[in-house]
Amino acid sequence: MNNVKYWREQRNLTQSELAEKSGVSLRTIQRIEAGSPLKGFTLNAIAKTLETNPENLLEKETENIERAKTINFSALAALVIPFGGIIFPWFLTSKTKDLLNKNLGKKIVEIQIILAFFQSISLIICPFVQKEFLIRKPIFIYLLLTFLIMKLLIVTINGINLNKTNKLKIALKNSFL
């Protein structure tokens, strides 16, 4: 697809007027607006007539979510650095200019914030529970490992889904960032 119809309508031109001014046949204009590829002389002639850059007439073929993949991968810092799963993804998200990657990054950070919150609360409550129920084994280690495995699984599942569908599989329905 292309953006010729959009730019033509912005300039208040009919297909016939665009064809006449650009030197391209009316039938070619109709085919281009129906989705035929736009390239070479035709691209340059139409862009010049519409007073825009040729790149503006072409739609981006695929959404580039490489930055979101990097942000998702950076959440693994939580496995080594406390709150690293929030700090690194948030830093990368804040430096992202692309709206799609920024929104995906915010969703990744939101999940990491929720996990870090529940992990912190669990680890704070853990000694009290251990004392109350006279548990001799250090249950905080089991809790810590559980949360680390959950974080690893979430990053892995989201990474696989980003590769397949350009979307996150595990994300909050309502955003708070």
Secondary structure, DSSP 8 states (H G I E B T S, - for coil): -BSHHHHHHHTT--HHHHHHHHT--HHHHHHHHHT----HHHHHHHHHHTTS-HHHHB--SS---HHHHHHHHHGGGGGTSTTHHHHHHHHHHHT---HHHHHHHHHHHHHHHHHHHHHHHHHHHHHHHHHHTT--S-HHHHHHHHHHHHHHHHHHHHHHHHHHHSS-SS--SS---
